Amino acid sequence: MNKATADALFEDAPPTRVQRKLGLIKPDNLNANRRALLLAAICWLPLVLLAIVHSAMTHTDAVTSVLWQVGLHARYLVAVPLLILAEAACVPQINAIVYHFVGSGIVGERDRPRLDQAVISTRDLLRSSKAELVVIAVAYLIAFATVLSHSLDQLPAWAMPGGVVPRYSLAGWWHMLVSLPVLLILILGWGWRLILWTRLLWLISRLDLRLVASHPDHCGGLSFVGHSVRAFAIVVLAIAAIVAGRSAYLVLAGDALPTPYLYLNVGFMLTVVAVFVLPLFVFAPNLARLWRRGTFEYGALVGRVGSRFEGKWLDVRNVDQTALEKPDFSATADLYAVVANVHAIRFVPIDLKDLVPLVVAMLLPFVPVVLLAMPVDVILSHLKSLLL
């Protein structure tokens, strides 16, 4: 596996094949910024324009209804662009992690063919036209099931039927046939990436990895894999924006967030974070074996060195001031530090620095919701109480 192969690994995933055929993605340029703006415009702008048309045709206030749908704006003006921009931010980091398995020497020459095969099969599955068709079909099934499960009296005013358009308004039909499916296709596309990322890590974990028990990263040298968690932060931010948008709408509508709904939001977001962390658990058996082997081998070494050290120095009655400067003391202290690394091995290659960006991305969209839910005078009163 060369670096060029690794750099192009996770670029293609549903719906990139369709976008390449449409010329939105060039062979050497993802055009993430332009695609983000274009898809946001396709998903959001027609809803507003069609709501204006609907208002004119039915003499209703559909425009105000659509403008007050904070959840709708969060989905199509925030989440959709973020899911596109995440390709430019996340994919290069994931690709670099895969290539580093070779560059770091963790995967040796003997296992290189198996790693190459794992990478090739992953790339083929990512580029699979069948997978893309399945993703699109599932997205439309979910979209239809979601919209059709709502009775007419549960629909927002901008989606209510009127005039010659049956069942839904023009905006309602656009939402069901275009906007919502596009959002779901992007989410499912990232889900497919995550599944194949987990599969690839599992295949790598089955290789004869050259892990070092005394490595200072406390993961045998695998700590770089934990960087994948922070790479997915933008995807988590997009999903959190969808959840927070619905909560913000309820608050603006004058309703306090029901406790069960609040618990559901918290549980859902914690589940999302867990889903992006779980792929790293495939290395738990490798690191558990490394810890067991390291504690036995380094424990025996420390026992031998410690016995000689104590036999030499504990029997000396007159220890002068220069004794602590002897090489014996520094060498033994260094060995003990190395052995401490072995005993501190983590069974999952992730640390707090990797989790912080993911947690921040999860919480950030809910900051406006909290500010909306709490009156300004209450916030100012609380701040004053902190200072007095």
N, C-alpha and C positions, 0 to 999 in steps of 0.2 A: 504493500500500500504506500503510494507516494503522497506528498502533501497536496497535490492538485486533486487527487481522488478524494481525500478527506475533506478538502475545502468545498467540494460540490456534493457532499453526502446528503445533508438534511435540507438542502434548498428546495427540493421538489417534494411536495405533499399536496393532497387535495386542498384547494382546487387549482394548483399551479399549472396543470396540463391545459385546462381550458384557457387560462390567462395567457399562456405562451402561444396558443393557437390564435388568440385574439390580438397578439402583438403587444400585450401589456407588459410582459416580461421578456427582456432581451437575453440573448445567450450569455452576455457578459455583464448584465445589469438587471438587478431585481426591480428597479423603479419603484421602490417601496413608498416613497413620498407621494408620487403621482397616483399610484394605485390606491393609497389610503384616502386621498382627497376625492378621487373618482368614485370609489365605492361608497364613501360617506354621502356624496351628492346623490348617487343613484338610490340609496336606501332612504334618505331623509327628505331631500328637496321635493320629490314628487308627492310625498305625503302631505306636505304643507300646501303645495299648489293645488292638488286635487281636493283638499279640504276647503280651499277658497272657492273652487268651482262648485263643490257640494253645498256650501253656504249660499251661493248665489242661486242655485237651482231649487233648493228646498226652503230658503229663507230661515235657516237655523244658524246657530252660533257655533258651527263646527270648527271654525278657525281658532276661536278661543280655546275650545276643547283640546285641539291638537297641540297648541302652544303650551298648555298647562300640563301636558303629559311629559313630566320630567323623565320618567322611565324610558319613554320612547327616544328622547334626545340623548339620554345616557347610552342607550343601545346603539344608536346609529351615528351619532356625532362623536362618541367617545370610544365605545367598545370596538366597533368595526375598524376605525383607523388604527387603534392600538394593536389589534390582532394582525393587521398587515405590517405595521412598523416593527412588530416583534420579530418578524422574519429577518430583518436587517440587523437587529440587536442580538437576538438569541441564537440564530442558526450558526453564525461564525464561531461563537463560543463553544457550542456543542461539537462542531466539527473539529475545533482545535483540541478539545479534550480527547476525542477519538484518536487523533494523530499523535497526541502526547504519550499514549500507551506504547508506541514504538520509540518515540524520541527519548523517553525516560528510561528505556531498557527494561521496563516491567514485562513486556512481551518480547521474548527472545527470538532469535532467528529460527529456531526449530518450530515455533508456533506461528510464525508469520503467515504461512499459507492458510492456516485455519482462521486467522484474523482477517486476512484478505477475503476469504470466502464469506465470513460473517458480514463484512462491510458491503460486499457485492450483493448479497441476498437482501440486505437492508435497503440498499439503494433501489434494487429492482422492485421491492414491495412499495417503497415510497412513490415510485414512478408508475405504479400499476394503474392502467386505465380501468380495470375492474374495481379496484379500491375506490377510485374517484367516482365511478358510477354508483357504487354502493353508498358512499358518503352523501352524494347528491340526493339519491332516492330516500335515504333515511332522514335527511334534513327536511325534505318535502313532506314525508309522512308525519314527522313531529310537528311541522308547521300546520298542516291540515288538522291533525288531531287536536292541537292546542286551540286553534281558532274555532273549529266546529264544535268543540266541547262547551263553548260559551253560548248561552241563550241570547236572544236579541236584546233583552232588557239588561244584560250584563255588558254589552258592548259600549265603548265610549261614543260620544256624540259624533265624532268625525268618521266613525266606521258604520254608523247606522244607515240602513237602506233608505233610499229616497229617489223619487223620480222614476226613470225607466230602468235603473240598474237593479237587478234582483238581489235579494238577500243582504248584500253589503253595499256600502258606498264605493265610489271609485277608489278612494283612499284605502278603504278596507280591503278591496281586492288587491291593490298594489302591495299592501302590507303582507297579505297572505301569500301572494305569488312571487314577490320579489324581495322585499326588505327582510322579513323574518327568515326565509330560506337562506339568503346570503349570510346573515349572521350565524345561523346554525351550521352552515357548510364550513365557515371559518373556524368555529369552535370544534366541530368534529374533525376537521383537518389537523388541528393541533392535538386533538385526542389521538389520532392515528400516529402522529409523530411521537407522542409520548409512549404509546404502546410499542412502537418499533425501537425507540430509545431504550425502553426496559428490556426488550428482547435482545438487543445488541449487547447491553451490559451483562445480561445473563450468559450469553455466549462467550463473552470475554472472561467472565468469572470462572468458566469451566476450563480455561487454558491453564498451563503451568506458569502462573505468574511469579515473577521474581520479586517477592515482597521482602522488605528488610524489617525485622522485628524491632530493631533499635532506632528506626527512623524517627527524627524529632517531630514529625507531623502527627505521631501517635496513630497512624493509619497504615503503617507499612510502606508509605510512599504513595498512597491512593488519595490523599487529601484533595488533589486537583479535580477529582471526579465530583466532589462536593460543590465545585463552582457551577455545575449545571443547575443547581437549585436557584442560585441568584440570577442565572441566565433566563429562567422562566418567569421572572418577576413581572415583566410587562404583560404576559398572558394572564397572570393572576390579577393584575391591576384592571385589565379589561373585564374579567369576570366579576370582580368586586364592584366595578362601576355599574354593571347591570343590576346587581342586587341592591346597591345603594340607591340607584335611581328610582326603583320601586318604593323604597322606604321614604325617600324624599318626597315623592308624590303624595303618599299617605299623610305625611306631616303637613304639606302645603294645603291639602284638602281639609285640614282642621282636625284630623283624627290622630289621637295618640297611638303610637305603635303598640299593638297588642303584645302581651308578654309571650304567648306561644309563637307569634311571628318573629319576635326578637330572638328567641331561642333557636328558631328555625334558621334565621340568618346566620347566627353564630355557628351553629352546627354545620351548615352548608359550607361556609368559608373555611372552617377548620378542616373539613373533609377535602376541599379543593387543595389546601396547602399540603395535607397529608399525601394526596395523590401524586404531587410533584416530588415529594421526598421518598416515597416508597421504592422507586427504582433502585435507589442506592442500597437497599437492604439485600440485594442479590449478592453483595460482597461480604455479608455477615458470616457465612460459613468459612470463607477464606481467612478473614481476620480472626475468627475464633480459633481456627487451627494454628494461625501464626502466633496468637497469644499463648496458647498451650505449649507450643514448641519453644517459643522464646522464654517463657517463664521457667521451663525445665532446664534448657541449655544455659541460659544466662544465670539462672539460680545456682547451677552447679559450678559455673565459673566463679561467681562471686563467693561461693562457699570456699573454694580452693584458695582464691586470692586473699579473702578475709582471714582465713586460718593462718596463712603465712604472715600476713600483716600483723595480726595480734600476737603470733608467736615471737615475732621479731621485736615488737615495740612494747608490748605489755610487760615483758620480763625485764625491761630496762628501768632501773630504779632512778637513775639520775638523767633526766631528759633536759638538755640545755635549750637555750632560746632559739637555736637554729634548727631544732628538730623538725618543726613544721615546714621548713623550707626544703626538706629532703624530697627527692622525686617520688619516694614511696607514698607520701601523703597525697600529692597532687594526682598521681596516677590512680590511686585507689578512689579518690573523690570523683575523678572523671569516669571511672568504671561504674561507680554507684549511680552517677547521673545517667549513664547510658542504660543501665538496668531499670532505672525509674521510668525511662521512655517505654521500655518493654511492658512493664506492669500497667502503664497508662494507655495501652492500646484501646482504641474505640472500635466497637464491632460494626459501626456504620460510618463510612467516610464523610462525615459532615460535622461542622462546628457552628458556633453561634454566629460567626461572621457571615456564613453562608445563609443562615436563616433570617437574619435581620432584614435584608432587602425584600425578601418574600413577605415577611410579616408587615413591613411598612407599606408595601404595595397593597396588601389586603386591607389595611386600616385606613389608608389615605382617602379613598372615596367616601368613607363614612364620616369624615370630619365635617363637611357641610351639613350632613343630616343631623349631627349632634347640635351644630350651631342653629339650625332651623328649629329643632325640637325644644331648645332652651331659649327662653326670652332673653333679649339683650340686657335688660335691667337685672335679671338673675345672674347672668355671667359677670356683669360689672360689679354687682354686690359681692359675689364670691371672691372676685379678684381683690376688692378693697379689704375683705376680711383676712386675706392672706398677708396683707401689708400692715395691718393694724394689730 
